[in-house]
Amino acid sequence: MHFEISDFNKLIESEKLNTEPKSREKSIIDELSVLYMEAYRGMEEYGEPSLSHAKKYIKWLMRHSDFFKVLISENRFIGFIACSSDWFWNGRVGEIHEICIDPDFRKRGLGKFLVNLAIDFFSQKNLKRAGLWVGEKNEVAIKFYKSLGFEFSGDKFPNWLRMEKEI
């Protein structure tokens, strides 16, 4: 499988899309929102309730993430990760806000690839921990994060569990 990785902001600046930057940004947000909704199919209790909410969430991620990478295959968005290196949870931590992989492209190592890119980014920022929140019934995601060395921290919100990893 061939794919390319792009920084979110570089996508908006890209001349390939043949549209004005504002229109390009809207188009990218629309496409990422659809990908987000697809990625949460079957686990809707942890995702946004509608496409319009997903668009607002993607815009929030744009504002609060200094690491936002998008995977592209054959001119189609197939995954993304959004993270912050300036987050605080019991001290400074590299926070993985969101990771989504198109269901048609799962089980190919793309999620692991994106998380490892984020961990490398956090290391470059001299962070010692990476963290995230995972849905308490999302067994697939919990198993995935455990396979990457994340452990439960003991912190909880209703329906959510905190996982962290020393880096």
Secondary structure, 3 states (H helix, E strand, C coil): CCCEEEEHHHHHHCCCCCCCHHHHHHHHHHHHHHHHHHHCCCCHHHCCCCHHHHHHHHHHHHHHCCEEEEEEECCEEEEEEEEEEEEECCCEEEEEEEEEECHHHCCCCHHHHHHHHHHHHHHHCCCCEEEEEEECCCHHHHHHHHHCCCEEEEEEECCEEEEEEEC
